[in-house]
Amino acid sequence: MKKLLIILLLIVGCVYADTIKYYRYKPIEDISGKTSMMPIQEEINGEYLGIYNKKVFVRMGNGKVNEMGCENVIIIIKDDLSSVEWSCSEETYTPKTLTEADIKKLQKRPIVGGICLAIGGGLLIKDLDSEEDYEIRKDNLKIAYGFIILGGILVALGI
């Protein structure tokens, strides 16, 4: 019974989705070793949102927004099987301030850089109340500032 319900939901979910047929280019190497791009026709199902900045936006079944180059799109078919007229020069989609795809690209987690910053800060705090010799404190400060500089560079690089 559960299997039948799942199959029915999948069928109904696919029936009411828009279909976008597009070309994805795959690099291939010929006999002489020369690499060229071979177009492969693919299709995705989801809710067609529109065109923005020469990209076609589609909301997938899981809620994520997918984008593809407008020039690669062959045809857009709505759920009622009618074709959508579109032009890459027209912008029919107004995304949020940042598109969901852009946010994903920006959300890198610079863990290594953050750890270096934390170590450098910890060494500086530890050295505040230290009663050690001046030369030892000077070396500790160089190490702490080195960690902070390294951490800042790594965070800027997104590492």
C-alpha positions in Angstrom: 0.0 0.0 0.0 2.8 2.4 0.9 4.7 1.6 -2.3 1.5 2.3 -4.4 1.0 5.7 -2.6 4.7 6.7 -3.2 4.4 5.8 -6.9 1.2 7.7 -7.2 2.7 10.8 -5.6 5.7 10.6 -7.9 3.5 10.4 -11.0 1.3 13.3 -9.9 4.4 15.3 -9.0 5.9 14.8 -12.4 2.7 15.5 -14.2 2.3 19.0 -12.7 5.8 20.2 -13.3 7.3 22.3 -16.1 9.9 20.7 -18.3 13.0 22.5 -19.5 15.0 20.9 -22.3 18.5 22.2 -22.6 22.0 21.4 -23.8 24.8 20.5 -21.4 28.2 20.5 -22.9 30.6 17.6 -22.1 34.3 17.8 -23.0 35.4 14.9 -25.2 38.8 14.0 -26.6 39.2 12.8 -30.1 41.9 10.4 -31.5 44.5 13.1 -31.9 44.1 14.3 -28.3 42.2 17.5 -29.2 39.4 18.3 -26.7 36.1 19.7 -27.9 32.7 20.2 -26.3 29.9 17.8 -27.2 26.3 19.0 -26.6 24.2 16.5 -24.7 20.4 17.2 -24.6 19.0 16.9 -21.1 15.7 17.9 -19.4 14.8 18.9 -15.9 11.4 19.1 -14.2 10.4 21.9 -11.9 8.6 25.2 -11.7 9.8 27.6 -14.4 10.4 31.0 -12.7 11.6 33.1 -15.5 14.7 34.7 -17.0 17.1 37.1 -15.3 20.6 38.2 -16.4 20.5 35.8 -19.4 19.9 32.8 -17.1 16.8 30.6 -16.8 15.6 30.0 -13.3 13.8 26.8 -12.2 12.5 25.8 -8.7 13.2 22.1 -8.3 10.9 19.7 -6.4 13.1 20.0 -3.3 12.7 23.8 -3.2 16.1 24.7 -4.5 16.5 27.1 -7.3 18.5 25.9 -10.3 19.9 28.2 -13.0 21.2 27.6 -16.5 22.5 29.7 -19.3 19.6 31.0 -21.4 21.5 30.2 -24.7 21.6 26.5 -23.7 17.8 26.2 -23.4 16.0 24.4 -26.3 12.4 24.6 -25.1 10.3 25.3 -22.0 7.1 23.3 -21.7 4.5 24.3 -19.0 2.6 21.6 -17.0 -0.4 22.0 -19.4 1.9 21.0 -22.3 2.0 24.5 -23.8 5.3 25.9 -25.0 6.6 29.1 -23.3 7.8 31.9 -25.6 11.0 33.4 -24.1 13.8 35.7 -25.1 17.2 35.9 -23.4 17.1 39.7 -23.6 13.9 40.0 -21.6 14.0 39.7 -17.8 10.8 38.0 -16.6 12.1 36.9 -13.2 12.9 39.2 -10.3 14.9 37.3 -7.7 15.5 38.3 -4.2 18.4 40.7 -3.6 20.7 37.7 -4.0 19.5 34.7 -5.9 19.4 31.5 -3.9 22.1 30.1 -6.2 24.4 33.0 -5.5 23.9 32.7 -1.7 25.0 29.1 -1.9 28.2 30.1 -3.7 28.9 32.8 -1.1 28.3 30.5 1.9 31.7 29.0 2.2 32.8 28.0 5.6 36.4 29.3 6.2 37.1 26.8 9.0 40.9 26.7 8.7 41.2 30.5 8.7 38.9 30.8 11.6 40.9 28.3 13.6 44.1 30.2 12.9 42.5 33.4 14.0 41.2 31.8 17.2 44.7 30.3 18.0 46.3 33.7 17.4 43.8 35.5 19.6 44.2 32.9 22.3 48.0 33.3 22.3 47.6 37.1 22.6 45.2 36.8 25.6 47.4 34.2 27.3 50.4 36.5 26.9 48.6 39.5 28.6 49.1 38.2 32.1 52.4 36.4 31.5 55.3 37.2 33.7 57.8 35.6 31.3 61.0 37.1 30.1 60.7 39.9 27.5 62.4 37.9 24.7 60.0 34.9 25.2 57.0 37.2 25.2 58.3 38.8 22.1 58.5 35.4 20.3 55.0 34.5 21.5 53.6 37.7 20.2 55.3 37.1 16.8 53.7 33.7 16.6 50.3 35.0 17.7 50.3 37.8 15.1 51.5 35.3 12.5 48.5 33.1 13.2 46.2 36.1 13.0 47.7 37.2 9.6 47.5 33.7 8.2 43.9 33.3 9.4 42.9 36.6 7.9 44.3 35.6 4.5 42.7 32.1 4.6 39.3 33.6 5.6 39.6 36.1 2.7 40.3 33.2 0.4 37.3 31.3 1.8 39.5 28.5 3.2 
